[in-house]
Amino acid sequence: MIAVVQIKRPSTTLGLVIAVVAAASFGTSGAFLKPLLETGWSPAAAVTFRALIGAAVLLPFTLLSLRGRWAALWRARWRVLLMALIGVAATQLVYITAISLVPISTAILIEYMAPLLLVVYAWVRSRRLPRLVVLIGSVVALVGLVLVVGPAGHGSINYFGIAFASLGAVGCAVYYVIAAQPSEGLPPVALAGSGLVLGGVALAVVGLTGLVPFAVNFGSVHLFGGSAPWWVPLVVVGVLGTGVAYAASITASEVLGSRLASFMGLLEVVFAALYAWLLLGQNLSIPQLVGGVLILGGIAFVRSEKTDDVPLEPLAVTTEIPVHRDTVSTATSPIDL
């Protein structure tokens, strides 16, 4: 007898919680990578080690989640490849290049235009003007982002730096689109793990071939008022700011859709400022606090728009289950995280 098994996606509320976890995890990167950069590590070397450590952390979970479903990895091979080359490697490389040419605040402001790019993408794809709440949310979140990041600096404009930062914004937007695509049976942790493996290898190849500066320093680093081995900040960023962050972000994107997930990603800037205040002693100003509130307000506006690019209804899967006559068996199980 044919029975219908309802496999439900995680609720939107759970998706929002997971997105906050992702932003909080991504936000640790700056506070822990800065001591490495100050001791002579090049940005390319730091992000390469970060990606490879994150890949190693997720490897056992990736293998466990793929047990019995290796075909799903093959079906999603192009999605995995795009995640590795664009979502992990290219986006980080162009951002690193940008911050070497323009102030970091300028690069961040441009890269985090990604949510606005996704609003425009949805507009072009659907040929319908975004709803008023989305437009208002975009403006409010953008103002909040400017307040949190602070002034972009002065001086002559480096157009190459602006161009690379713009490519970073495109890469960030593409990352959320890739992450939000239908899973086709591939668990989010498997997409994150396999993407980090291939992306880390790609970063290593680019760095070791000399296309970008690649320098390391295995001495001690100054961390939170004391001295620590060089590997301590790398492990923290690799485990929390990469492994946990990518797995959580991809999971949230599949639930929320690329647009809402990208706006939730703006919270990374808020968490980064908070960590810099708590861990590095940097001042947290009133405008930054106001900016954080505005980002939350912008997210609330976007969230109130009911239509998104990923349906949230339960997925109906038809399967043959032997049951007794006149009896229908149903079951529910959450999608693997």
Secondary structure, 3 states (H helix, E strand, C coil): CEEEEEECCCCHHHHHHHHHHHHHHHCHHHHHHHHHHHCCCCHHHHHHHHHHHHHHHHHHHHHHHHCCCHHHHHHCHHHHHHHHHHHHHHHHHHHHHHHCCCCHHHHHHHHCCHHHHHHHHHHHHHCCCCCHHHHHHHHHHHHHHHHHHCCCCCCCCCHHHHHHHHHHHHHHHHHHHHHCCCCCCCCHHHHHHHHHHHHHHHHHHHHHCCCCCCCCCCCCEEECCEEECCHHHHHHHHHHHHHHHHHHHHHHHHHHCHHHHHHHHCHHHHHHHHHHHHHHCCCCCHHHHHHHHHHHHHHHHHHHCCCCCCCCCCEEEEEECCCCCCCCCCCECCCCC
